[in-house]
Amino acid sequence: MVYRFLLPGLAGIILFPDMAFAYVGPGAGLSAIGSLLVLVGAIVLAIIGFVWYPVRRLVLRRRTGAIQPQKEDPPH
């Protein structure tokens, strides 16, 4: 119901923007770009961590039959 009024208004704002009288200096611009790159990198690494390691574990399990626990050195 609300979308009937909200969607055309949002489309009008996106399709017909006004001039923004704003200035982003080089320091703020580089900080914003750096923050965006770090955020994207963190998301990519999180996806890799949640997907790659379980897949790797399954591959190792199929290849060796079972994951062998590593032997620890005896205490000295």
Distance bins in CASP14 RR format, pairs under 12 A and 6 or more apart:
PFRMAT RR
TARGET T0000
AUTHOR 0000-0000-0000
RMODE 2
METHOD distances of the structure
MODEL  1
1 7 0 0 0 0 0 1 0 0 0 0 0
2 8 0 0 0 0 0 1 0 0 0 0 0
2 9 0 0 0 0 0 1 0 0 0 0 0
2 10 0 0 0 0 0 1 0 0 0 0 0
3 9 0 0 0 0 0 1 0 0 0 0 0
3 10 0 0 0 0 1 0 0 0 0 0 0
3 11 0 0 0 0 0 1 0 0 0 0 0
4 10 0 0 0 0 0 1 0 0 0 0 0
5 11 0 0 0 0 0 1 0 0 0 0 0
6 12 0 0 0 0 0 1 0 0 0 0 0
6 13 0 0 0 0 0 1 0 0 0 0 0
7 13 0 0 0 0 0 1 0 0 0 0 0
7 14 0 0 0 0 0 1 0 0 0 0 0
8 14 0 0 0 0 0 1 0 0 0 0 0
8 15 0 0 0 0 0 1 0 0 0 0 0
8 16 0 0 0 0 0 1 0 0 0 0 0
9 15 0 0 0 0 1 0 0 0 0 0 0
9 16 0 0 0 0 0 1 0 0 0 0 0
10 16 0 0 0 0 0 1 0 0 0 0 0
11 17 0 0 0 0 0 1 0 0 0 0 0
12 18 0 0 0 0 0 1 0 0 0 0 0
22 28 0 0 0 0 0 1 0 0 0 0 0
22 29 0 0 0 0 0 1 0 0 0 0 0
23 29 0 0 0 0 0 1 0 0 0 0 0
24 30 0 0 0 0 1 0 0 0 0 0 0
24 31 0 0 0 0 1 0 0 0 0 0 0
24 32 1 0 0 1 0 0 0 0 0 0 0
24 33 0 0 0 0 0 1 0 0 0 0 0
25 31 0 0 0 0 1 0 0 0 0 0 0
25 32 0 0 0 0 1 0 0 0 0 0 0
25 33 0 0 0 0 0 1 0 0 0 0 0
26 32 0 0 0 0 0 1 0 0 0 0 0
26 33 0 0 0 0 0 1 0 0 0 0 0
27 33 0 0 0 0 1 0 0 0 0 0 0
27 34 0 0 0 0 0 1 0 0 0 0 0
27 35 0 0 0 0 0 1 0 0 0 0 0
28 34 0 0 0 0 0 1 0 0 0 0 0
28 35 0 0 0 0 0 1 0 0 0 0 0
29 35 0 0 0 0 1 0 0 0 0 0 0
29 36 0 0 0 0 1 0 0 0 0 0 0
29 37 0 0 0 0 0 1 0 0 0 0 0
30 36 0 0 0 0 0 1 0 0 0 0 0
30 37 0 0 0 0 0 1 0 0 0 0 0
31 37 0 0 0 0 0 1 0 0 0 0 0
31 38 0 0 0 0 0 1 0 0 0 0 0
32 38 0 0 0 0 0 1 0 0 0 0 0
32 39 0 0 0 0 0 1 0 0 0 0 0
33 39 0 0 0 0 0 1 0 0 0 0 0
33 40 0 0 0 0 0 1 0 0 0 0 0
34 40 0 0 0 0 1 0 0 0 0 0 0
34 41 0 0 0 0 0 1 0 0 0 0 0
34 42 0 0 0 0 0 1 0 0 0 0 0
35 41 0 0 0 0 0 1 0 0 0 0 0
35 42 0 0 0 0 0 1 0 0 0 0 0
36 42 0 0 0 0 0 1 0 0 0 0 0
36 43 0 0 0 0 0 1 0 0 0 0 0
37 43 0 0 0 0 0 1 0 0 0 0 0
37 44 0 0 0 0 0 1 0 0 0 0 0
38 44 0 0 0 0 0 1 0 0 0 0 0
38 45 0 0 0 0 0 1 0 0 0 0 0
39 45 0 0 0 0 0 1 0 0 0 0 0
39 46 0 0 0 0 0 1 0 0 0 0 0
40 46 0 0 0 0 0 1 0 0 0 0 0
40 47 0 0 0 0 0 1 0 0 0 0 0
41 47 0 0 0 0 1 0 0 0 0 0 0
41 48 0 0 0 0 1 0 0 0 0 0 0
42 48 0 0 0 0 0 1 0 0 0 0 0
42 49 0 0 0 0 0 1 0 0 0 0 0
43 49 0 0 0 0 0 1 0 0 0 0 0
43 50 0 0 0 0 0 1 0 0 0 0 0
44 50 0 0 0 0 0 1 0 0 0 0 0
44 51 0 0 0 0 0 1 0 0 0 0 0
44 52 0 0 0 0 0 1 0 0 0 0 0
45 51 0 0 0 0 0 1 0 0 0 0 0
45 52 0 0 0 0 1 0 0 0 0 0 0
45 53 0 0 0 0 0 1 0 0 0 0 0
46 52 0 0 0 0 0 1 0 0 0 0 0
46 53 0 0 0 0 0 1 0 0 0 0 0
47 53 0 0 0 0 0 1 0 0 0 0 0
47 55 0 0 0 0 0 1 0 0 0 0 0
48 54 0 0 0 0 0 1 0 0 0 0 0
48 55 0 0 0 0 0 1 0 0 0 0 0
48 56 0 0 0 0 0 1 0 0 0 0 0
49 55 0 0 0 0 1 0 0 0 0 0 0
49 56 0 0 0 0 1 0 0 0 0 0 0
49 57 0 0 0 0 0 1 0 0 0 0 0
50 56 0 0 0 0 0 1 0 0 0 0 0
51 57 0 0 0 0 0 1 0 0 0 0 0
51 58 0 0 0 0 0 1 0 0 0 0 0
52 58 0 0 0 0 0 1 0 0 0 0 0
52 59 0 0 0 0 0 1 0 0 0 0 0
53 59 0 0 0 0 0 1 0 0 0 0 0
53 60 0 0 0 0 0 1 0 0 0 0 0
54 60 0 0 0 0 0 1 0 0 0 0 0
54 61 0 0 0 0 0 1 0 0 0 0 0
55 61 0 0 0 0 0 1 0 0 0 0 0
55 62 0 0 0 0 0 1 0 0 0 0 0
56 62 0 0 0 0 0 1 0 0 0 0 0
56 63 0 0 0 0 0 1 0 0 0 0 0
56 67 0 0 0 0 0 1 0 0 0 0 0
57 63 0 0 0 0 0 1 0 0 0 0 0
57 64 0 0 0 0 0 1 0 0 0 0 0
57 65 0 0 0 0 0 1 0 0 0 0 0
57 66 0 0 0 0 0 1 0 0 0 0 0
57 67 1 0 0 1 0 0 0 0 0 0 0
58 64 0 0 0 0 0 1 0 0 0 0 0
58 65 0 0 0 0 0 1 0 0 0 0 0
58 66 0 0 0 0 0 1 0 0 0 0 0
58 67 0 0 0 0 0 1 0 0 0 0 0
59 65 0 0 0 0 0 1 0 0 0 0 0
59 67 0 0 0 0 0 1 0 0 0 0 0
60 66 0 0 0 0 1 0 0 0 0 0 0
60 67 1 0 1 0 0 0 0 0 0 0 0
60 68 0 0 0 0 1 0 0 0 0 0 0
61 67 1 0 1 0 0 0 0 0 0 0 0
61 68 0 0 0 0 0 1 0 0 0 0 0
END
